[in-house]
């Protein structure tokens, strides 16, 4: 069973992405299905300030980032994912991508981290990128690893 909860803590998400909660649920579910994982995931859609605080508290990095994953390690609970609105919007604009597509990619990325995927080594990174591309294809969204010309 997959249980995805979405917490919309920064209302600006609704201006950036149409129906962000539904998109987040679909992206997280597709990523968990890709990984063959079940369990509960909470996704926090927040602002840069909150993600900076979380990044400092849990990773000792005093800066915001696009997505953070917090594996739970508890039976039936995979963990939490947090996304920073300003960073996601800026990265999407810089990459020439729609914010919704970038959000879906980052949710999939964070959810895959909760299932044990990583990208510290080249082989792991390639496997994770391929999994993300398959999730995006299932969602009918562009492959984030193909550069837009």
Phi, psi and omega in degrees: 000139177246131180230109181252121174251139179240128177248116180265095184265341178240109185298342179299342178301323182292331177283330183276326186221130177291129179047061185300325182297317180294318179297316180298315179300314180298316182293317180294316179298317180296321179293318179294321177297316178302320182274353183068031184252153173228158178140183182263139177226136173247130178246124180258116174263104187229196182253175183297323182298316180292319179293324176299317179298314179296320180295320178292317182292320188256340183233003180056035177241118185272057177206159175281161177214171185288314184216142174235142176239139181231092179298140184272318183072014179254147179303129177080356180235118180277323178142200186234152176229136178235138181233141183259118185304308183298317180294316181298315179298314181297313180297319179298314180299313182296327181271356182069032180248158175286139180305325180296318179294319180293319177300312180301317179298315182290326174296314178300316179302310180296319180294321177296323174302320181296337181265005176106354176292149177211174181219031180285326179247156186304314181296318177297317181298317179297317179297318181292318178299318179296319178297318179297319179297321178294320178299313181297321178298317177299328180275354182074027182244159184294150176295120182290346183265358173262124182283137178276129181268000000 
